[in-house]
Amino acid sequence: MPRVALSPEQRKRHKIKDLTEWINGRMRSKGLAQADIAKALNISQEAVSIRLNPKTYERNIRADPFKYGDLLIIFKLLEATPEEKERLLTL
């Protein structure tokens, strides 16, 4: 059975979910907490929690979880490889 083509909105939701899952997984593997990410971004832990919750984006409360500069800080903190950066930055 062929796969159904996703709409651009569905693709964007999948990309956001992939990004938040990657960040959560890498935080666990590095032993970091949301508070550590929040400190690096100069925001509250609650704000990081909201940004990492994909349901926030399904309800159209936020357009994107993180700005480009925030992602660069997160990637440096979580030691992302160049391939991971390329894949995750194509929102």
Secondary structure, 3 states (H helix, E strand, C coil): CCCCCCCHHHHHHHHHHHHHHHHHHHHHHHCCCHHHHHHHHCCCHHHHHHHCCCHHHHCCCCCCCCCHHHHHHHHHHCCCCHHHHHHHCCC
